[in-house]
Amino acid sequence: MAADSAPVIAMRDITKVYTVGGEEVRALDGANLFIHEGEFVSVIGPSGSGKSTLMNIIGCLDVADSGEYVLDGQNILQYSGRQLARIRNRKIGFVFQSFNLLSKMTAEENVELPLIYQGLHLGKRKERTRLALERVGLSDRGRHKPTELSGGQQQRVAIARALATDPAILLADEPTGNLDSKTGADILRLFHELHEAGNTIVLITHDERIAKQTQRCVRIMDGRV
């Protein structure tokens, strides 16, 4: 971990307010978060704590009302929707609880999809896809569709898709939430392997046992970190 370098995620005084039924709800209330390259950090909090809002802002799916967010050296809060989409595709590898794989595509095609959006030529795409599936132990499952894979294998494909773009961070939202305990433990082991290989990982969870397995645990409550 390069703790003496600039953090890959630097959030200062992040505030996000929603209006629900005429009432103002401060989903984030001056939140601060700093994550350095190579860290494996969990963000834990109960339902309604603000962790989903924090995740959406980290992942450039939403923008804060005020504060500063610098991701891998780029100040995000000034960006347009189109610029945010480009940042998402190049800087962030998403891993979701529900896998979010396209059912009509093979594992290889799912992994390759973000690389098509990046505009990489065919040879480079195929090589990146092959390496990503190799890293998650699914070299022999590339031609299978999601319905032909177990839940754990589907999540591995989702992780391969996230890795293929060589992102600045892997952002995992309850990645074991739809898996049985043994399969969930296998997926967590994979995250540890990726962390040991140098990947920066932010894992959003409500599960204390999972949070304790990460290198550092960040707690959020009532919109404050």
N, C-alpha and C positions, 0 to 999 in steps of 0.2 A: 504493500500500500504506500503510495507516494504522498504521505500526509503533509510534507513540506511544500508540495506543489499546489497550484490553484485547484479547488474542488471541481469535480465534474458536474456536481449539482450544488448550486448556491442559491438558497431562497431566503430572502430577508423581508420581514414584516408583511408576509403575504396575507391579504384579506380578501374574502369572497363572501358576498351577501346575496341571499336569495329572498324573494318575496313569496311567501306561502300563505294564501288565504288572507291577504292584506297585512300580514305580519312580516317583519324583517327577521330573517334567520341568518346569523353569522356562522356560516359553515366553517370558515377559517378566520381566525381573529389574531392577526399579527404573528403568524407562524414563521418559524425560522428552521431551516434544515440545510445541513452541509454534508455532502457525501464525496469522498475522494475516490480516485481511480483505484480499482482493485478491491474495493470493500464489498462485503456481503451484509446488507442491512435489512432488517425487518421493520416494517411500520405496523404497529399493533394498536388497536383501539376498538371499543364496542361499537355496535350499530349506532349511527348518529353522531359519532365522535368527530367526523370530518375527514376520515381517512380516504374515503372514495373521492371526495373533492380534491384532496391533496394529490392522490394518484392521477386524477384527470389533468391537473395542472402540470405535474411532473411529466406526464406523457404527452403534453401539448394537445390534449383533447379539449381543453378549456383554458381560459386565461383568467388571471386574478383581476380583481377590481383595483387593487393597489398593492404596492410592494415591488420587489425586484426579484426576477428569476433569471439566473445565468446558467445555461446548459452547455457544457463543453466549450466554454468561452464565448457563447453567443447569448445576448440579452433577448429573451423570448417575448417579453411583455409588449414590445413594440411591433410584433409581427402580424401580418395579415393572415387570413384563413388559408390562403394558398401557400404562403411561406411556412406556416405551421405544419401543413400536410407534408411538405418537403422535408422539414426537420424530423417529423415522426418517422418518415420512411428511411431516413439516413442515420439518425442518431439513436433511435429507440427500438428495441426488440420486445414486442408485447407477448406475454404468455397469459392467457385467460383461463378462468375456472372451467368454462364450457368449450375449450379448445378452439372454437371458431374456425374449423376447417370447412372447406367447400366440398360437399358430399359427392359431387359428380367428377371431382378431380382426384388423381392419384396422389399418393404422398409426395412424390417427386414434384408434381405440378403445383401442389400447395406450397411447398418450400420455395419453388422457383418464382412464384407470383410477385412478391415484393421486388425481386431483381428485375422483372420485366418493367415494373413501374419506375425503377431506377434508370432504365434505359441501357442496361448492360447487354453486350452482344452475346449471341447464343453460346459460343464456346465457354465464355467466362461464367455464364449462368449455370451451365451444366456442371462445370467444375465446382463452383461454390455449393450447388445443391448436393452433389455427391459427397463433398467433405462434411457438410452440415449433417447429413443423415448418418454418415460414418461416426461423427462425434457423439451422437445420441444412441449408437448401437442398432441402427435400423437399415444398414446397407442392403439387406436382403428383403426389405419390405417396400421399396420405392415404387413398385408398380401396383401396390394394393390401394384400394379406396378406403376412406375412413370406416365405412360399414364392415370392412373385412379385417379391421384392427381392433384390439382390445382398448379399453379406456386409457391404460397406461401407455400403450403404443401411440394412440392419438395425441396424448399430451407430449410425447417425445417428438412427434412430427411437428407439433406447434412450437416446441423449443427449437427444433432444427430450423424452422421457418424464421424464428426470431434471430437465430445466430447467423443465418445466411448473409444478412446485410452488413455484418461486422459492426454492430451498433456500439455507441459509447456506453449505453447501459441496457441491461435486461430488466424489464419491468414486469413482475409476475403478480397477478391479482388472484389470491386464493388458489394457487396452481394445483393444490391437492384436494380441493373442496369437493370434486365430483368423483373421487377415487376411493377405493377401500384402503384400509390402513397399511397393508403390505405394499400395495402399488404406490400409495402416497410416499411411503418411506423410500421406495426405489427412486421416485422422482426427486425427492430431497437429496438423495445421494448423488444424483446426476448434477443438481445445482452445486453441491459441494465440489464435485470434480471440475465443473466449469469455473467456479471461483478460484480453485487452485491453479487453473490454467490462465488466470489473469482477468477473467471477466468481472465487470462491476455489476452487482445484482441488487435490486431493490424488490423486496418481497412484501406484499400487503397481506395481512392476515388478522383474524380475530382469535387465533388459536395460540395460547401461551406456550404449548409444547413445541410448536413449530418455530415460534419466535425465538425460543431459547437455543435453537440449533444454529442460529445465524451468528455471525461475528459480532454484530452490534444490534441492539434493539432500541428503536425509537418509539416512544409512546405518544399517542395523541388523545386528547380529551377536551371536549367543548371547543374544538377548533384551535387549540393551542398545543404546540409540540413541546 
